[in-house]
Amino acid sequence: MTALSGGASTRRAFWVLAALTGLCLTVFLAAIPLPRADGQLIGSDGVGYYVYLPSFWLDHDLDFTDEYAYYFPAPPPPGEIPFYTQQTARGVPPNQWSIGPALLWSPFFLAAHGLFTTLAAMGLPVEISGYGLHYQAAVLIGGILYAGVGLWLTYAFARVFVDEGAALAATVLIALAGNLVYYMTAEPSMSHIPSCFVSGLFFYTWVRRRDRTDLLTPLLLGAIAGLGALVRPQDGLFLLLPILHHAPVALHGIRNHDMRKGWLWLRFAVLAAGAAFLLFFLQILTWGVLYGDLLRSGYAYGEDRFYWLEPRLGEVLFSAERGLFVWHPVFLLALVGLAMLHQRDRCMTVLGFLGVAIQWYLIASWGNWMQGDAFGGRMFIVCTPIFVLGLARLIEATADQWSWRAVLVVSLVLLFWNFLLFVEYRFVLVTAQRAVDWHDLTVGRLTRPVDLILRRLQ
């Protein structure tokens, strides 16, 4: 690959990632007119994340009765009692989904509401309830843009450790050969898009400030981790990584009677944890308003229970039912590359594996470890910066030992294989209402897209 100056390579990376984001945005916009089972752009868990917006900003409460009546107009099947028909101890419908995505979407929602209110005042027939497709589209466009910024931050994080070309190639591959592309195009109302953004922001901020001992660094990292926990509570666990990063230095200082280093580490941990808790307290207050119980999240009952002593560790990685490596082998390659980073930065290698391991154990312990109607292991999207870093190191080593042509060939195979799965999942498996089997992931991945094309031509 031709060597580029720092400024030229940065501009190239910016435009490549901007084009990737624009492509996803174009696919999303082009798919809006297609028929949908529920007639909405938001769907599945996305409804739970979205209803905070019109309820809080327009109705000034957290009573979702009107919102659920709009998004779930059909009566429930006989014998079923879905969540949107229930009431909490406070006499309002429940909402187990977190408030973080709505917080990040709020600027786009409010801008859209201001625009639509102005158009309605001018006499145009524009609905301003906050519920319609035009509101949803504005919010989801903003979400896709968040993902694009998250990918840029992830690239900037990875290029601290590896060659810029490898960092860019890895960022594109993780996005398009993994499961992120599905949530940037087909289901951007899910929380994984803002999760990608906050995760990229966290790792970028950490690597840029990891050797500083000022007061601002732990406050920044804590606040970002707290925001991550508001998006998805599991995301806040990454705050352990910078805290543990400073622990060996502190312990070494204490053993050598240098208590200052121990004090600096303790101050860092307390300030970071305190900042994270202050932000996450917004979610705790929300639970109190909805349930009358500050610790009642809605994720501790039925299939949402956690079985801490019985984690399904093997299934999460290798099962046909959303196994991370089975659905998207690019993630396995990323962990191979992360191990290769050991000689260059042992600390980041260990912490990177620890970050993935924490998420792996948490997901495997959850009763709903298959993650419902998911395009692969969607809850691992928060690990995007770690995967990009590992894959970038593998790409760098492969290009040095072999050539960039070898990298290109493998990349094209991964992209094509994932595209086939995307088509099969979106047009067949997502509506199959059955368990995914090995035939779906092998022979079916090749034959079903062909069958779809032939039926369209006929």
C-alpha positions in Angstrom: 0.0 0.0 0.0 1.3 3.4 -0.9 2.5 5.3 2.2 0.5 8.4 3.0 1.2 11.4 5.2 -0.6 11.6 8.5 -3.0 14.2 7.2 -3.7 12.4 4.0 -4.3 9.1 5.7 -6.6 10.7 8.2 -8.6 12.4 5.4 -8.8 9.1 3.6 -10.1 7.3 6.7 -12.6 10.1 7.3 -14.1 9.8 3.8 -14.1 6.0 3.8 -16.0 5.9 7.0 -18.3 8.7 6.0 -19.0 6.8 2.8 -19.7 3.6 4.8 -22.1 5.6 7.0 -23.7 7.2 4.0 -24.2 3.8 2.4 -26.0 2.4 5.5 -28.1 5.6 5.7 -29.0 5.2 2.0 -30.1 1.6 2.5 -32.2 2.6 5.5 -33.9 5.4 3.6 -34.5 3.3 0.5 -36.1 0.6 2.6 -38.6 2.9 4.3 -41.4 2.5 1.6 -41.1 -1.3 1.9 -44.1 -3.1 3.5 -43.6 -3.7 7.3 -45.5 -6.1 9.5 -46.3 -3.5 12.1 -46.2 -0.4 9.8 -43.5 1.3 11.9 -39.8 2.0 11.4 -39.1 1.2 15.0 -39.7 -2.3 16.0 -39.0 -5.0 18.6 -37.1 -3.6 21.5 -36.9 -0.3 19.6 -40.4 0.6 20.7 -39.4 0.4 24.3 -36.4 2.7 23.8 -38.3 5.2 21.6 -41.5 5.8 23.7 -39.5 7.7 26.2 -39.2 10.6 23.7 -42.8 11.6 23.1 -43.8 10.7 26.6 -41.2 12.8 28.3 -40.7 15.7 25.9 -44.3 16.1 24.7 -46.5 14.7 27.5 -44.0 15.5 30.3 -44.5 12.2 32.1 -43.4 8.6 31.9 -46.9 7.2 31.4 -46.7 5.1 28.2 -50.4 4.3 27.9 -50.9 6.5 24.8 -47.7 5.4 23.2 -48.4 1.7 23.6 -51.9 2.1 22.3 -50.4 3.7 19.2 -47.6 1.1 18.6 -49.6 -2.0 19.7 -53.1 -1.4 18.3 -54.0 -5.0 17.8 -55.5 -7.0 20.7 -53.0 -9.5 22.2 -53.4 -13.2 21.3 -55.7 -15.2 23.6 -54.0 -16.3 26.7 -51.1 -13.9 26.4 -50.5 -10.9 28.7 -47.9 -8.8 27.0 -46.0 -6.2 28.9 -47.8 -3.3 27.2 -51.1 -4.4 28.7 -49.8 -4.6 32.3 -49.4 -2.0 35.0 -46.7 -1.4 37.7 -47.3 -0.7 41.3 -47.4 3.0 40.3 -50.4 2.4 38.0 -48.5 3.0 34.8 -47.3 0.6 32.0 -43.9 -0.9 32.5 -40.8 -0.3 30.4 -37.8 -2.4 31.1 -35.7 -0.8 28.4 -33.1 1.8 29.3 -33.3 5.6 28.8 -29.9 6.1 27.3 -30.8 5.8 23.6 -33.6 8.3 24.1 -31.2 10.7 25.7 -28.9 10.5 22.8 -31.7 10.7 20.3 -33.4 13.7 22.0 -31.6 16.4 19.9 -32.9 14.8 16.7 -36.4 14.3 18.1 -36.7 17.9 19.3 -35.3 19.3 16.1 -37.8 17.2 14.1 -40.7 18.3 16.4 -39.7 21.9 16.0 -39.6 21.6 12.2 -42.9 19.7 12.0 -44.6 22.1 14.4 -43.5 25.0 12.3 -44.8 23.3 9.1 -48.2 22.5 10.8 -48.5 26.2 11.9 -48.0 27.1 8.2 -51.1 25.1 7.4 -49.4 21.9 6.1 -51.0 18.6 7.0 -48.2 17.4 9.3 -48.9 15.2 12.3 -47.1 16.5 15.5 -47.9 13.8 18.1 -44.3 12.5 18.1 -45.4 9.1 17.1 -45.4 9.0 13.3 -42.9 7.7 10.7 -41.5 11.1 10.1 -40.5 11.4 13.7 -39.1 7.9 13.8 -37.1 8.5 10.6 -35.5 11.7 12.0 -34.5 9.9 15.2 -33.1 6.8 13.4 -31.1 8.9 10.9 -29.5 10.5 13.9 -28.8 7.1 15.4 -27.0 5.9 12.2 -24.9 9.1 12.3 -24.0 8.2 15.9 -22.8 4.9 14.7 -20.7 6.5 12.0 -19.0 8.8 14.6 -18.5 5.7 16.8 -16.7 4.0 14.0 -14.5 7.0 13.4 -13.6 7.1 17.2 -12.9 3.4 17.1 -10.6 3.8 14.1 -8.8 6.6 16.0 -8.4 4.4 19.0 -6.9 1.5 17.0 -4.5 3.6 15.0 -2.7 4.5 18.3 -1.4 0.9 18.3 -1.3 -0.2 14.7 -0.7 1.1 11.1 -3.4 3.5 9.9 -4.2 1.4 6.9 -4.7 -1.7 9.0 -6.9 0.3 11.5 -9.1 1.5 8.7 -9.4 -1.9 7.0 -10.3 -3.5 10.3 -12.9 -0.9 11.2 -14.6 -1.4 7.8 -14.5 -5.2 8.1 -15.9 -5.4 11.7 -18.7 -3.1 10.6 -19.6 -4.9 7.4 -18.5 -8.5 8.0 -19.9 -8.5 11.5 -23.4 -7.7 12.8 -23.2 -3.9 13.1 -24.2 -3.4 9.5 -27.5 -5.0 10.2 -28.3 -2.6 13.0 -27.1 0.4 11.0 -29.5 -0.5 8.1 -32.4 -2.8 9.0 -32.9 -2.2 12.8 -31.4 1.1 13.8 -33.9 1.6 16.6 -32.1 -1.0 18.7 -29.7 0.2 21.5 -26.7 -1.3 19.8 -26.2 1.8 17.6 -25.8 4.3 20.4 -23.8 1.5 22.2 -21.3 1.5 19.4 -21.0 5.3 19.6 -20.4 5.4 23.4 -18.0 2.5 23.3 -15.9 4.2 20.7 -15.9 7.4 22.7 -14.9 5.6 25.8 -12.0 3.7 24.3 -10.8 6.8 22.4 -10.9 9.0 25.5 -9.1 6.3 27.6 -6.2 5.7 25.2 -5.7 9.4 24.7 -5.6 10.2 28.4 -4.5 6.9 30.0 -1.2 8.2 31.3 -2.6 11.4 32.9 -3.0 11.8 36.6 -5.3 14.9 36.6 -8.7 15.1 38.0 -10.5 15.5 34.7 -9.5 12.1 33.3 -11.4 9.9 35.8 -14.4 12.2 35.7 -14.5 12.0 31.9 -14.1 8.3 31.8 -16.6 7.8 34.6 -19.2 10.1 32.9 -18.8 8.2 29.5 -19.1 4.9 31.2 -22.2 6.1 33.0 -23.7 7.2 29.7 -22.8 3.7 28.4 -24.6 2.1 31.3 -27.7 4.3 30.5 -27.6 3.0 27.0 -27.1 -0.7 28.0 -26.2 -1.4 31.7 -23.6 -4.0 30.6 -21.6 -1.3 28.8 -20.7 0.5 32.0 -18.6 -2.5 33.0 -15.8 -1.3 30.8 -14.9 1.3 33.4 -13.1 -1.5 35.2 -10.5 -1.6 32.5 -8.8 1.9 33.1 -9.2 1.3 36.8 -7.3 -2.0 36.6 -4.8 -0.5 34.1 -3.5 1.7 37.0 -3.7 -0.9 39.7 -0.2 -2.6 39.1 1.5 0.8 39.3 -0.3 1.6 42.5 0.5 -1.8 44.1 4.2 -1.5 43.0 4.3 1.9 44.7 2.8 0.7 47.9 5.2 -2.2 48.1 8.0 0.3 47.7 6.5 2.6 50.4 5.4 5.2 47.8 1.9 5.8 49.1 1.3 8.6 46.6 0.8 6.2 43.8 -1.7 4.2 45.8 -3.5 7.4 46.7 -3.6 8.5 43.0 -5.1 5.1 42.0 -7.7 5.2 44.7 -8.6 8.8 43.8 -8.9 7.8 40.1 -11.2 4.8 41.0 -13.4 6.8 43.4 -13.8 9.7 41.0 -14.5 7.6 38.0 -17.0 5.3 39.8 -18.7 8.3 41.4 -19.1 10.1 38.0 -20.5 6.9 36.4 -23.0 6.4 39.3 -24.2 10.0 39.1 -25.1 9.6 35.4 -26.6 6.1 35.9 -28.7 7.5 38.8 -31.0 9.0 36.1 -31.9 5.4 35.2 -32.4 4.5 38.9 -34.7 7.5 39.2 -36.6 6.3 36.2 -37.1 2.9 37.7 -38.4 4.6 40.8 -41.0 6.6 38.8 -42.1 3.5 36.9 -42.0 0.8 39.5 -41.9 2.6 42.8 -38.6 0.7 43.4 -35.3 2.3 42.7 -33.7 -1.1 42.1 -36.4 -2.8 40.0 -35.0 -2.9 36.5 -37.3 -5.4 34.8 -34.4 -7.7 33.8 -34.5 -10.1 36.8 -37.6 -12.1 36.2 -38.6 -15.0 34.0 -36.3 -15.7 31.0 -34.5 -12.4 31.9 -33.1 -13.9 35.1 -29.3 -14.3 35.4 -27.9 -17.7 36.3 -24.4 -16.7 37.5 -23.3 -20.2 38.3 -24.6 -21.8 35.1 -23.3 -19.6 32.2 -23.8 -21.0 28.7 -20.2 -20.1 27.7 -19.8 -22.5 24.8 -23.2 -21.9 23.3 -22.7 -18.1 23.2 -19.6 -18.6 21.0 -20.3 -21.7 19.0 -24.1 -22.5 18.9 -26.0 -22.3 15.6 -28.4 -20.1 17.7 -26.5 -16.8 17.4 -23.1 -18.2 18.3 -20.7 -15.2 18.0 -18.0 -17.0 16.0 -20.4 -19.2 14.0 -22.5 -16.4 12.7 -19.6 -14.0 12.2 -16.1 -15.6 12.0 -14.5 -12.2 11.7 -14.7 -11.9 15.5 -12.7 -15.0 16.0 -10.0 -13.6 13.7 -10.1 -10.4 15.7 -9.3 -12.2 18.9 -6.5 -14.1 17.2 -5.1 -10.7 16.2 -5.6 -9.3 19.8 -3.3 -12.1 21.1 -0.7 -11.0 18.5 -0.8 -7.5 20.1 0.9 -9.0 23.2 4.4 -8.1 22.2 3.6 -4.6 21.3 1.3 -3.6 24.3 0.9 -6.4 26.8 -1.3 -4.3 29.1 -3.8 -3.4 26.4 -3.9 -7.0 25.2 -4.7 -8.3 28.7 -7.3 -5.6 29.3 -8.9 -6.2 25.9 -9.3 -9.9 26.5 -10.7 -9.1 30.0 -13.2 -6.6 28.5 -14.5 -9.3 26.1 -14.5 -11.9 28.8 -16.6 -9.8 31.1 -19.2 -9.3 28.4 -19.0 -13.0 27.4 -19.7 -14.2 31.0 -22.5 -11.7 31.5 -24.2 -12.7 28.2 -23.8 -16.4 28.9 -25.3 -16.0 32.4 -28.4 -14.4 31.1 -31.5 -16.6 30.7 -32.1 -15.1 27.3 -28.5 -15.6 26.1 -29.7 -16.1 22.5 -30.8 -12.5 22.5 -34.1 -13.0 20.8 -34.4 -12.1 17.2 -30.8 -11.1 16.8 -28.5 -11.0 13.9 -25.7 -12.9 15.6 -24.4 -12.0 19.0 -25.7 -8.4 19.0 -24.8 -7.7 22.6 -21.1 -8.0 21.7 -21.4 -4.9 19.5 -20.2 -2.9 22.6 -16.8 -4.7 22.1 -16.4 -3.2 18.6 -13.2 -1.1 19.6 -11.5 -4.2 21.0 -12.4 -6.3 18.0 -11.2 -3.6 15.6 -7.9 -3.4 17.5 -7.3 -7.1 17.3 -8.3 -7.5 13.7 -6.1 -4.5 12.7 -3.1 -6.2 14.3 -3.9 -9.4 12.4 -4.3 -7.4 9.1 -1.0 -5.6 9.8 0.9 -8.8 10.4 -0.7 -10.5 7.3 0.2 -7.6 5.1 3.8 -7.6 6.3 4.3 -11.3 6.0 2.2 -11.9 2.8 0.7 -8.9 1.1 -2.3 -6.6 1.1 -3.6 -8.7 -1.8 -4.1 -11.6 0.7 -5.9 -9.3 3.1 -8.1 -8.2 0.3 -9.0 -11.7 -0.8 -9.9 -12.8 2.7 -11.8 -9.6 3.3 -14.0 -10.1 0.2 -14.8 -13.6 1.2 -15.9 -12.5 4.7 -18.0 -9.6 3.3 -19.7 -11.8 0.7 -20.4 -14.6 3.3 -21.9 -12.0 5.7 -24.0 -10.4 2.9 -25.5 -13.8 2.1 -26.4 -14.2 5.8 -27.9 -10.7 5.9 -30.2 -11.5 3.0 -31.2 -14.9 4.4 -31.8 -13.6 7.9 -33.7 -10.5 6.8 -36.0 -12.1 4.3 -36.3 -15.7 5.7 -35.1 -16.3 9.2 -36.4 -13.1 10.9 -40.0 -14.2 10.2 -39.4 -18.0 10.5 -40.4 -18.1 14.2 -38.2 -21.2 14.8 -34.8 -22.1 16.0 -31.9 -21.5 13.6 -30.0 -24.7 12.6 -26.7 -25.5 10.9 -28.4 -25.9 7.5 -29.5 -22.3 7.7 -25.9 -21.2 8.3 -24.3 -23.3 5.7 -26.2 -24.6 2.7 -29.2 -22.3 3.3 -27.0 -19.3 3.3 -26.1 -20.1 -0.3 -29.4 -21.3 -1.6 -32.1 -19.1 0.0 -30.8 -15.8 -1.5 -30.8 -17.5 -4.9 -34.4 -18.7 -4.3 -35.5 -15.2 -3.4 -34.0 -13.7 -6.5 -35.6 -16.4 -8.7 -39.0 -15.8 -7.1 -38.7 -12.1 -7.7 -37.8 -12.6 -11.3 -40.8 -14.9 -11.8 
